[in-house]
Amino acid sequence: MVRNTGPRPTVTVRDARQADARPIAELIKQAKADAMPWLPVVHSLEEDVAWVSAVLLPEHRVRVAAVRSDHIVGVVAARPGWIDQLYVATPHRRSGLGSVLLADALDEQRGAVRLWVFARNAAARHFYESRGFHAVRTTDGHDNEEQEPDVLYVSD
């Protein structure tokens, strides 16, 4: 195995643009597949791109982490009182990038912040719990498209 011992590329966090809709959709789709292979895929990539463009970007504050400002490796989407999306590309997981994106989103919030996590996503649950979120409700999955049990978390 060859290890990359060179410096890591510089990652910057910036506001997302409409031109980022496809890379954001691709990142979310791939990150979900890598982290949650058991999760049903309920939309095509084209449907996801349309949703990012028409719903996520206009209705949320979306920030992306990018290498060379154009290669998106992380995304966070928030609205008042909620974080609705937080995904990091698999090669960048456990690099601190998720913490940076979470802190960036929380900086804009006032009061408690809520978010949903799939119950079987142990890594995400640990991530949020170790950053001061606690579970307040579980569901049987009938309220989400994937029909997968989830957990509502709230920040301290």
C-alpha positions in Angstrom: 0.0 0.0 0.0 1.3 3.5 -0.9 0.5 6.2 1.6 0.2 9.8 0.7 2.7 11.5 3.0 2.5 14.9 1.4 0.5 17.8 2.7 -3.3 17.7 2.6 -4.9 20.0 0.1 -6.3 23.2 1.5 -10.0 23.0 2.2 -12.0 26.2 2.3 -15.6 26.7 3.5 -17.8 29.0 1.4 -21.4 29.7 0.6 -22.9 27.3 -1.9 -24.0 28.6 -5.3 -26.5 27.3 -7.8 -23.7 25.9 -9.9 -22.9 23.6 -6.9 -26.2 21.8 -7.1 -24.9 18.8 -9.0 -21.7 18.3 -7.0 -23.7 18.7 -3.8 -26.2 16.1 -4.9 -23.4 13.7 -6.0 -21.6 14.2 -2.7 -24.7 13.5 -0.6 -25.7 10.5 -2.7 -22.2 9.0 -2.5 -21.7 9.8 1.2 -25.0 8.1 2.0 -24.1 5.0 0.0 -20.7 4.7 1.7 -21.8 5.3 5.3 -25.2 3.6 5.1 -25.2 0.9 2.5 -28.4 -0.5 4.0 -30.3 2.7 3.3 -32.8 2.5 0.4 -32.1 4.8 -2.6 -35.4 6.5 -3.2 -34.4 9.1 -5.8 -32.3 9.2 -9.0 -29.3 11.5 -9.2 -31.2 13.8 -11.5 -34.1 14.0 -9.0 -31.6 14.8 -6.2 -30.0 17.6 -8.3 -33.4 19.1 -9.0 -34.2 19.0 -5.2 -30.8 20.6 -4.3 -31.4 23.3 -6.9 -35.1 24.0 -6.2 -35.4 23.4 -2.4 -32.1 23.0 -0.5 -30.3 26.0 -1.9 -33.2 28.5 -1.9 -34.6 27.4 1.5 -31.4 26.8 3.6 -28.1 28.4 4.4 -25.9 26.0 2.5 -22.1 26.0 3.0 -19.7 23.8 1.2 -16.1 22.7 2.0 -14.1 22.7 -1.2 -10.6 21.9 -2.4 -9.4 24.5 -4.9 -12.8 26.2 -4.3 -14.5 23.9 -6.9 -14.1 20.3 -5.7 -16.8 19.9 -3.0 -15.8 17.5 -0.2 -18.4 18.5 2.4 -21.7 20.2 2.8 -23.9 21.5 5.6 -27.5 22.9 5.2 -29.2 24.8 8.0 -32.3 26.8 8.6 -33.4 28.5 11.8 -33.4 25.9 14.6 -32.4 23.0 12.3 -29.5 21.4 10.6 -31.0 19.4 7.7 -27.9 18.1 5.9 -24.3 17.4 6.9 -22.2 15.2 4.7 -18.5 14.8 4.2 -16.9 12.8 1.3 -15.6 9.5 2.5 -11.9 10.3 1.9 -12.3 13.4 4.2 -14.2 11.7 7.0 -12.5 11.8 10.4 -10.4 14.7 9.3 -12.2 17.3 11.4 -14.1 18.6 8.5 -17.5 17.6 9.8 -16.7 19.4 13.1 -15.8 22.5 11.1 -19.0 22.4 9.1 -21.1 21.8 12.2 -19.5 24.7 14.0 -20.0 26.9 11.0 -23.7 26.1 10.9 -24.2 26.5 14.7 -22.5 29.9 14.6 -25.5 31.2 12.7 -28.1 29.7 15.1 -29.9 31.1 18.1 -31.1 28.7 20.8 -31.4 24.9 20.5 -30.8 23.2 17.2 -32.5 20.0 16.1 -31.5 17.4 13.5 -32.5 13.9 12.4 -30.2 10.9 12.2 -31.1 7.4 11.0 -31.1 5.2 14.1 -28.7 2.6 12.5 -26.2 5.3 11.6 -24.0 4.7 14.7 -21.1 6.9 13.4 -23.3 9.9 12.9 -25.0 9.4 16.3 -21.7 9.2 18.0 -20.5 12.3 16.1 -23.5 14.4 17.3 -23.6 13.0 20.8 -19.9 13.8 21.3 -20.6 17.4 20.3 -23.4 18.0 22.9 -26.5 16.8 21.1 -28.9 14.4 22.8 -31.7 12.2 21.6 -35.2 13.3 22.4 -37.4 11.2 20.1 -37.2 8.1 18.0 -39.5 7.0 15.2 -40.3 3.8 13.5 -39.4 5.3 10.1 -42.9 5.8 8.7 -42.3 9.6 8.6 -39.4 9.5 6.1 -39.1 8.5 2.5 -36.6 5.7 3.3 -39.0 4.1 5.8 -36.0 3.8 8.1 -36.2 4.5 11.9 -34.6 7.7 12.9 -33.7 9.8 16.0 -34.3 13.4 16.7 -31.4 15.1 18.3 -31.3 18.5 20.1 -28.3 20.6 21.0 -27.6 21.4 24.6 
